[in-house]
Amino acid sequence: MLAAHPGIQAVPLDTSAAMAYALLQDDVDAVIDSYGLEYWRASNGVLGFAPVQMLPDSQTDLVISVRKDWPPLRDIIDKGLAAITPEEMATLYRRWFGQDYLNYKSASPRPELTQVERDWLARHRVLRVAIDPMRAPVEFVDENGASQGISVSYLKRLEELLNIRFDYARDLPWDVARKELENGRLDLSPALAVIPDRKERLLFTKPYLTLPTAIFSATDVAYLGGIDALAGKKVAVVEDDAMHTLLERDYPQIPLVLAADTPTALRRVASGDAFAFVGNLVTTSYYIGQTGLTQIKASGETPYTYSIGIAVNKASPILAGILEKGLAAIPKTERDAIYHDRPKRPIRPKAISWPISVTNCARRSIPYWVFPPC
């Protein structure tokens, strides 16, 4: 395997113990071995290294060997192996490889990056992130100053898949952070609505989240139906939000009242400074519940939806492509779990499992792993 990579120096060693101690003593930078090394590590109580990545195309098929002149025995054993149920195999693997193995089938595949993309990531291990502190549950900064939300959960998963780290610009006001993204001093924003106006200034991944928009007004206002009912009435929108741009373009007959964020816009409606607010249904419903503004209700629909993607600076098309591949590697089950997680609870990415593939036949495939020091 390593012969195809002349830049890597192979250091053959005789035993698992020799490989482990060479790694711990910095005699080597990494070890490539089967999962047997992790079993040896756990059995001997050795700390300081762990498996981090399964190598592609590194499966080793293990079989039972039988005497050449006893082919009936081979056939009998094949039938016996085929009769072992998946549940029984899971018990065997749990016994020898631990509970982590059982998560393998739901684990995300690694994004297939080109050499150019891998080289770019090697030079950009830390990426700077512009985040909206007041757009829960999509993204926000909690009372402890930590970044939280749906988009942050996606970024945590991308950190694992791409072996990078995201640094959040939490101290920057949102309007400043957006400008820093456009001028290249920040690298990405994880949750911007994809609209034509923004596509002129930024690059976007394909949308990974779609949010409906609605009209919100006081509870004593009759059902409004659609946006046409807002003609001539003051309507609050979040400044520079997608709805600000779209309503200004498509409905010039509606006077807009600009607000810094969704809670401020809702207070404008509650105080009578604005007749209604137009925003995404998920965020607005969240802040109505958080602020106790029960005198505001959803009272109409709009033709718009928020198609949310990751935005990057125009000068970084390679980053947009890398993030696109990373998002594509997150399976639907994980996406659903992220969306339905509670925003007030710290959102944690799914733990990486250390897999070994299983098929209900005579062959068992054992993958090879890279073990760097921790």
Steps between C-alpha positions, in 0.01 A plus 500: 500500500770747595703428188260728313598788733876555472479798737409268789780303661390150600648362824424125533468378860443151633223525759209712618702593808791619284267716290328647805824593676652643183194724470502605864874575492466710181718260303221493239229752418216254441428129488300312239363171631182299535256557782699237688730778616209674673410170670860468617499860626177455697604160637830643630355824632726714280398864453632765265375391159176390334369408153377801303435394142433187301709484186304462176541177303692338785271208581671171577277195449540240773397141429518160664758277332432127455719208390515476119375139503194580719273717279182368670620656827541833323141479377373407845679796661369736231146389580564539871633856453204590281264381776637749754242779533586873492399522867740218590777666299435827683543317830833356384631834381380677814695245702825562313470854363268677742171684465642759258496243223121488500478861379699426185212449259361843580839674487552761231731419210803721466475768230706410195729801463741563216871539569466875437221519760698299754802724448282808548360366828851417619582870466172621654437288810311779682215681323344820632121501528248786494200405712172678574469514881120550493349248259411204720456214447685531168801661665558711809738575785375366834524656846844347548637655180502168311384467141197274470229403256424291194776653287758457777411131529565465127837673540596268786428204276705658219791545743504123548455414133757748367747503793484878538397747771256792486574818695184704567510882484256531792610847604413663168154654446316310230504787249877536545555123472315490167722774361811323629385190311458694176842666527673169577598555864258222599474175306138391516152548642323169566136602459414763241191493281598452138355794301616660172622820666736308728621269225651804332726554802547153650531134403254246643480128554180327403231571764500252787198647681170651383285718727152635420416867552183642649325824595471573873263758649311578819253233612204736453576538129289281272672241284681689224558224249780625277746786464262706285302571819801695633491770229531844659559358848825527695674163503801418716790301351849419621742740331703338219313175550379316188143625564624858508654458155210304350216719631684817400539359149161335450261712711611865491148600611570358848683746732766307691602554862857377545603314815836369616371146570184293532426575870527873428268466200243314709509772764430755228183310415403459866542874564303600189799652317443245225184327384671167427829319476615272217765242582583133502249292691750299707703789641199723558303230681805432717533864610127542558529217750823631655385861539148423617343715226188286487303796362662428162390219270562368151231661285597439140718323247760619253627361168856494635715237669844532652735265314796492738853424380856567614635825354870557430701788363501534120875445496467148651325275247709204613366539856143507369564172319656337808208601722256377235660156510503502879129580520421228246675246726262567793217241476133586534474333839759741644339799328164411653657460843666841473178671392295352785756560774404748771681833452545569871691179554865494387487341156764233455601332178462132466802316634730346247485123523784263432345265244564153376282386213281193535332278242308182567733273305831324534710809435546766768657828391739670739579867423832666569521815712735793552605547864656842575612603847234690698 
